[in-house]
Amino acid sequence: MSIEDSMGRPLRDLRISITDRCNFRCTYCMPREKFGADHTFLAKQEILSYEEMTTVVESLLPLGLKKVRITGGEPLLRKDLSVFVTMLRALDSELDIALTTNGVLLAKHAQTLFDAGLNRVTVSIDAVNLEMFQSITDSKNTPEEVFIGIEKAQHCGLGVKVNCVVKGGVNEQEIIPLIQACSKRNIAVRFIEFMDVGTTNNWNLESVVTGEEMRQRITNYFGNLNKNPAQHPSDVARMWSLEDGTEIGFIESVSNPFCGNCSRARLSAHGSIYTCLFSESGVDIRSILRFGASSEEVAKLIQEIWTKRKDRYSEIRGEANTQRKPVEMSFIGG
């Protein structure tokens, strides 16, 4: 059995934010002026337990769920993440389990996570230049730490991809060096248009470097860039290849929206279901979980939420109310 929303889109993917905390203060996600020392993060009792999150996943498997992506905040900050992965793997040996991370702590945890049943990781890195990296992340960490984590993950047997958010006037000059760094490690890199997620990242259309502009920059340097066939309609990245086989993807939510094929739901760390990355609010399911709801009861509630879904914000961005206050990306994952 599978369920569809009001536009015929199935629920195939669930992104689970397991923490709202992060060890970076990236300017487009958790800028320090908004997430400083006085910021109040979720208390421990407010956050879903691994058992509660596992119940949600269990409830969705009969409804067609195929993929789970663990996000944050920075998910590697949460203790015993491998225990959660083990719990998910026990539900279904075929479930695709992935992790999105900034990579700084990946070297320490990669082997344990692979042994627990994690399939792959996506590492976010927006610059290979040290000064630029530290400026964007507002941290003392280094790109080298991230690449050490990437290489450790590869050595363990995890699939690895790299994501880079490109912001005009900030890091578009990092596109070529990042491709070179990923190519020599045989890793696909995906470039993401700067998006208007949340209200704290000072987004404006002038800061968006479109996928087409990125491709022009790449072809000017490397030569031919060939479009790859789509693997699945719901894939957010449109993949291309250089002549040497290096894979480069583009996630073009602003200039080339993909709402029509979106099959993703999001579960926040505090237990709300969001049906769109650009949602202003979610639906609480923590309450019924803590009242002892069975996976069947959770499935019924989520089915009601999903079948009413009409989200297609990226396709109507220009028509949308400018007074919207969408939830922050750090709260529900990217």
Residue pairs with C-beta under 8 A, 6 or more apart in sequence:
1 62
1 63
1 64
2 10
2 11
2 63
2 64
3 10
3 11
3 63
3 64
3 303
3 306
3 307
4 10
4 11
4 306
4 307
5 11
5 275
5 306
5 307
5 308
5 309
5 310
6 307
6 308
6 309
6 310
7 260
7 309
7 310
7 312
9 260
9 261
9 262
9 263
9 309
10 64
10 263
11 60
11 63
11 64
11 65
11 263
11 265
11 302
11 306
12 64
12 65
12 66
12 67
12 234
12 263
12 264
13 65
13 66
13 67
13 68
13 69
13 234
13 263
13 264
13 265
14 56
14 57
14 60
14 65
14 67
14 68
14 69
14 264
14 265
14 266
14 267
15 68
15 69
15 71
15 264
15 265
15 266
15 267
15 332
15 333
16 53
16 56
16 57
16 68
16 69
16 70
16 71
16 266
16 267
16 333
17 71
17 72
17 73
17 75
17 266
17 267
17 268
17 269
17 331
17 332
17 333
18 47
18 48
18 50
18 53
18 70
18 71
18 72
18 73
18 75
18 78
18 81
18 84
18 269
19 42
19 47
19 72
19 73
19 74
19 75
19 77
19 78
19 269
20 41
20 42
20 72
20 73
20 269
20 270
20 330
20 331
21 41
21 72
21 73
21 74
21 77
22 29
22 30
22 72
22 73
22 74
22 77
22 102
22 330
23 74
23 77
23 102
23 104
23 105
23 139
23 141
24 30
24 74
24 102
24 104
24 137
24 138
24 139
24 141
25 31
25 32
25 35
25 137
25 138
25 139
26 126
26 136
26 137
26 138
27 136
27 138
27 170
27 201
28 136
28 165
28 167
28 194
28 201
28 203
29 198
29 201
29 328
29 329
29 330
29 334
30 200
30 328
30 330
31 138
31 200
31 201
31 202
32 138
34 200
35 200
35 330
42 269
42 270
46 269
46 270
47 269
47 270
48 267
48 269
48 270
48 271
48 286
48 289
50 80
50 83
50 84
50 87
51 87
52 271
52 286
52 289
52 290
53 84
53 267
54 84
54 87
54 88
54 91
55 289
55 293
55 295
55 298
56 267
56 285
56 289
56 298
56 302
57 65
57 68
57 88
57 91
57 95
58 91
58 295
59 295
59 296
59 298
59 299
59 302
60 299
60 302
61 91
61 92
61 95
62 299
63 299
63 302
63 303
65 95
66 95
66 96
67 95
67 96
67 97
67 98
68 88
68 95
68 96
68 97
68 98
69 98
69 99
69 100
69 122
69 333
70 81
70 84
70 85
70 97
70 98
70 99
70 100
71 99
71 100
71 332
71 333
71 334
72 78
72 100
72 101
72 269
72 330
72 333
73 269
73 330
74 101
74 102
74 104
74 105
75 81
75 99
75 100
75 101
76 99
76 101
76 104
76 105
76 106
76 108
76 109
77 105
81 109
81 113
82 109
82 112
82 113
82 115
82 116
83 116
85 97
85 113
85 116
85 117
85 118
86 116
86 117
88 95
88 97
88 117
89 95
89 97
89 116
89 117
96 119
96 120
97 117
97 118
97 119
98 118
98 119
98 120
98 121
98 122
99 113
99 118
99 120
99 121
99 122
100 121
100 122
100 123
100 124
100 163
100 333
100 334
101 121
101 122
101 123
101 124
101 149
102 123
102 124
102 125
102 137
102 146
103 123
103 124
103 125
103 145
103 146
103 147
103 149
103 150
104 141
104 145
104 146
104 149
105 149
106 121
106 123
106 146
106 149
106 150
106 152
106 153
107 145
107 148
107 149
107 152
110 121
110 149
110 152
110 153
110 155
110 156
110 158
111 152
111 156
113 121
113 158
114 153
114 156
114 157
114 158
118 158
119 158
119 159
120 158
120 159
120 160
120 161
121 153
121 158
121 159
121 160
121 161
122 160
122 161
122 162
122 163
123 146
123 149
123 150
123 153
123 160
123 161
123 162
123 163
124 162
124 163
124 164
124 165
124 334
125 133
125 143
125 146
125 162
125 163
125 164
125 178
126 132
126 133
126 136
126 137
126 164
126 165
126 166
126 171
126 174
127 133
127 135
127 136
127 143
127 171
127 174
127 178
128 143
128 174
128 177
128 178
128 181
129 143
129 174
129 177
130 142
130 143
132 171
132 174
133 141
133 142
133 143
134 140
134 141
134 142
136 170
136 171
147 181
147 185
150 160
150 162
150 185
150 187
151 185
153 160
154 160
154 185
154 187
160 187
161 187
161 188
161 189
161 190
161 249
162 178
162 182
162 187
162 188
162 189
162 190
163 189
163 190
163 192
163 251
163 334
164 171
164 174
164 175
164 178
164 189
164 190
164 191
164 192
165 192
165 194
166 172
166 174
166 175
166 191
166 192
166 193
166 194
166 209
166 214
167 194
167 207
167 209
168 194
168 206
168 207
168 208
168 209
169 207
170 207
172 209
172 214
172 217
175 191
175 214
175 217
175 218
176 217
176 218
176 221
176 222
178 189
179 189
179 218
179 222
179 242
179 246
179 248
182 188
182 189
182 246
183 242
183 244
183 246
188 239
188 246
188 247
188 248
188 249
189 247
189 248
189 249
190 237
190 248
190 249
190 250
190 251
191 211
191 214
191 248
191 249
191 250
191 251
192 250
192 251
192 253
193 208
193 209
193 210
193 211
193 250
193 251
193 252
193 253
193 254
193 255
194 203
194 207
194 208
194 209
194 254
195 203
195 253
195 254
195 277
196 203
196 254
196 278
196 317
196 326
197 203
197 277
197 278
197 326
197 328
197 329
197 334
198 326
198 327
198 328
198 329
198 330
198 331
199 325
199 326
199 328
200 328
201 329
205 254
208 254
208 255
210 252
210 254
210 255
211 238
211 250
211 251
211 252
211 255
211 256
212 255
214 250
215 225
215 240
215 250
218 225
218 242
218 248
219 225
222 242
222 243
223 242
223 243
224 242
224 243
225 240
225 241
225 242
225 248
226 240
226 241
226 242
226 243
227 238
227 239
227 240
228 239
228 240
228 241
228 247
230 238
230 239
231 239
233 261
234 261
234 262
234 263
234 264
236 251
236 253
236 258
236 262
237 249
237 250
237 251
238 249
238 250
238 251
238 252
238 256
239 247
239 248
239 249
240 247
240 248
240 249
240 250
241 247
241 248
242 248
252 258
253 314
254 314
254 317
257 312
257 314
257 315
257 317
258 314
259 311
259 312
259 313
259 314
259 315
260 312
260 315
262 276
262 311
264 277
265 273
265 274
265 275
265 302
265 306
266 273
266 274
266 275
266 277
266 279
266 282
266 332
266 333
267 273
267 274
267 285
268 274
268 282
268 327
268 331
268 332
269 331
270 286
271 284
271 285
271 286
271 287
271 289
272 281
272 282
272 283
272 284
272 285
272 286
273 282
273 283
273 285
273 302
273 305
274 281
274 282
274 327
274 332
275 305
275 306
275 309
275 311
276 309
276 311
276 313
277 329
277 332
277 334
278 311
278 313
278 314
278 324
278 326
279 311
279 326
279 327
279 332
280 324
280 325
280 326
280 327
281 327
282 327
282 332
283 301
283 305
285 298
285 301
285 302
288 297
288 298
288 301
289 298
293 301
313 320
